[in-house]
Amino acid sequence: MKIILPLFTLLLMFNTSVFAQSDQKVIGKSFNLYGKELLNIDLGNNVNVKKWNNATVRVEMTIEIPNGNNTLLKALVTTGRYNIKENTDAENFTIHIPGLAKKVNYRGVILEEKVSFEIFTPNDVEVNIETPQEEVSTN
C-alpha cells in the first residue's frame, strides 16, 4: 500500500501534465543588418519589440496550433511555412514570412495558428512595424 499511493500520485501528475500541453514551438533566427539603420518588420500582428546592446536583430517566434497536433506542427516547420525571410535595399532591411500568407486546410478545417514574435533590435536602429492589427508593444 505504501508503494501504490506514491505511484498513483505520480501517475496522476504525469497524466495531467500530458493533457495540459499544447502543440507549441519556438523558433529563433538572428540577422546581421549590414549597417542599415531602418528595420521594417512585416510579420503580421502580435509583435513585441525590445531594444538591446547588440549589433544583430534576434527574432523569436512562438507558434501554437490549438486545432492541430505536434506532428502537423513539425511538418509545417519542416516544409518552411514559418521561414523568416529578409530583403534589403539601399537604406532598409525588411523581415517577413511569406509562408503565412496562405491558409492551411487540415482535415477539412482551416488551421488556427497563433503566432507571436519577440524581436530584439539594436539600440541605434529605427524600427517600422507593418501590421494589419494594432497588437504591437514597443519597449
N, C-alpha and C positions, 0 to 999 in steps of 0.2 A: 504494500500500500504506500510505503514511503517513496518508492520509486515512481509509482504511477502518477501521483499528484504533480510532481515537478515536470514529468514528461508530458502530461496533459496540458499543463500551463504553457510549456514551451511550444507545443504543437498549436495551441490556440493563438499564441502570439505570432507564430510563423504564418498561420493561415490568414490572420487579419492583415498582416503586412503585405502578403502576396496580393490580396484582393484590393488593397488600398493604392497600389502603384498604378500610375497611368503610363501610357506609352509616350515617353518624352525622351528627347535627345538634345544635347548641347553641342554645337559646332563652333569652333573658333578659327578665325583667319586674321592674319596681320598683313598690312600693306605699307610699302615704302611710298611716300608721297613725291619723291623725286624733286623736292624743293618747291612744290606747288603750295600756294598759300590759301587756296579756296577748296574746300571739300564739299561736294554735293552728295547728299545721301538720298537715294531714291529706293527705299526699301519698304514702302507701304506705311502701315501705321504701327503703333506700339514701339516707338523708338525712344531710348533713353541715352542721352549723350553726356559724357563726363570728360573733363579735361585732365590731362596727366603730363608729367615731365618726361616725355619720351618722344622721339622723332617719328615714330610709326603710328599708324592707326590700327587699333585692335577691335575686331567685331566679334562679339559673342552672341550667337543666335540660339534661342531656345525654341524647339519645335515640339508641339504636343498635338496628338491626334485623338480626340475623345471618342470618335466613332470608328476607329481603326484598331490595328494591333501592332505589336512590336515588329513582326515580320514585314508588314506593309511599310512601316516607317523606315526600316533598314533598307528595303528595296527602293524606296523613293530617294533616300540619301545616296545610295549606290548609283542610281541612274542619273544623278546630277540635278535633281529638281531644286535643291537648295544651294547650288553652287553660287557663290558671291563673285560677281564679275567686276572688273574695273575698266574705265575708259578715261583717257587723258587727252587734253588738247593743250594749247599754249599756256593757259592760265589755270585750268580747272582739273580736278581729279574727282571722278564720279564713281560711286559704288552702287551696284544694283543687282537684282536677282531676276533674270528673265524667266526662269522656270516657274515662278509663282504667278505669272500672267494667266496661265491656263488652269481651269478647274479639273479636279480628278474625280472620276466616277468610279466608285468601288462597290461592287455588288448591287448596282442599280441605284446607289445613293451618292450624292455629291459629298465628297470627303470634307469634313470640318477640320481645318488646320488652324491652330493657334500658334502664331509665330511672333516672337518678341526679340528685340535687339538691345544689347548693351554695347555702346560704342565709345571707345576711349580715343580721344583725339589730342594731338599736341596742343600745348597752351597757345602757341602763336599762329594757329591755323583758324581761319574763318570757316564756319560751318553753315551750310544752306541745306535745310531739310525739306524735301518734297514729299508730302504725304496727302493721301486722299481724305484723311480724317484728322482731327485735332487730338491725337493721343500721343503728344510729344512732350517730353520732360527734358529740360536742359539744365545741368548743374554746373 
